[in-house]
Amino acid sequence: MNIVLFGPPGAGKGTQAKELSKQYDIPHISTGDILRANVRDGTELGMKAKEYMDKGELVPDEVLIGLIKNRINESDCEVGYLLDGYPRTIPQADALASILGEINKPLDAVLNIDVSDDELVARLGGRRTCSCGESYHMKFNPPEKEDVCNACGSELYQRDDDKENVIRQRLTTYNEKTKPLINYYENLGILVNIDGTGTVDGVFADICKVMDQYK
């Protein structure tokens, strides 16, 4: 099954994708994880991407398209894939359709996790990160000791793109550039809306009901 998991920043795409990857034994392809790894490692690509991420803007297409094409062509995607964080614009969707057509791996469905802007600000603003890679949420998954990582004892920090002013800008960018993809995929007849305001387990169960149709 070839699936895109779609939704605004903070909708829970990454969390759901990781569990869905285990459940259905298909690779989780996350542009966010790839980009953050490059930022953490200080690569040229990472530094270029960070300039845009810190301002709440989308990373340019030329940075992302090559990564996605190479990843989907890897052998573990022969049985299917779960794409998270791409596409984000109509041109990216067109480019993805072209790539998938070349390798005969068209999308089965685009699952849109729907969450309100106010809920998203509350979710993202509570996130804290550690330099060791561990992440927390001050409400939903707090560390044992305030602002200290359970795993290594280092001080936690708030990423620049998790601050409220940047979150609001990210959502504005999403609504202007990415939300039109809802109509794009709806017109193709492959969009499925998922209510993302419930519990993590509840949203997961709703997504599984849809994905079971494509097994």
Stockholm file with secondary structure:
# STOCKHOLM 1.0

chainA/1-215         MNIVLFGPPGAGKGTQAKELSKQYDIPHISTGDILRANVRDGTELGMKAKEYMDKGELVPDEVLIGLIKNRINESDCEVGYLLDGYPRTIPQADALASILGEINKPLDAVLNIDVSDDELVARLGGRRTCSCGESYHMKFNPPEKEDVCNACGSELYQRDDDKENVIRQRLTTYNEKTKPLINYYENLGILVNIDGTGTVDGVFADICKVMDQYK
#=GR chainA/1-215 SS CEEEEECCTTSSHHHHHHHHHHHHTCCEEEHHHHHHHHHHHTCHHHHHHHHHHTTTCCCCHHHHHHHHHHHHTSGGGTTCEEEESCCCSHHHHHHHHHHHHHTTCCCSEEEEEECCHHHHHHHHHTEEECTTSCEEETTTBCCSBTTBCTTTCCBCBCCGGGSHHHHHHHHHHIIIIITHHHHHHHHHTCEEEEECSSCHHHHHHHHHHHHGGGC
#=GC SS_cons         CEEEEECCTTSSHHHHHHHHHHHHTCCEEEHHHHHHHHHHHTCHHHHHHHHHHTTTCCCCHHHHHHHHHHHHTSGGGTTCEEEESCCCSHHHHHHHHHHHHHTTCCCSEEEEEECCHHHHHHHHHTEEECTTSCEEETTTBCCSBTTBCTTTCCBCBCCGGGSHHHHHHHHHHIIIIITHHHHHHHHHTCEEEEECSSCHHHHHHHHHHHHGGGC
//
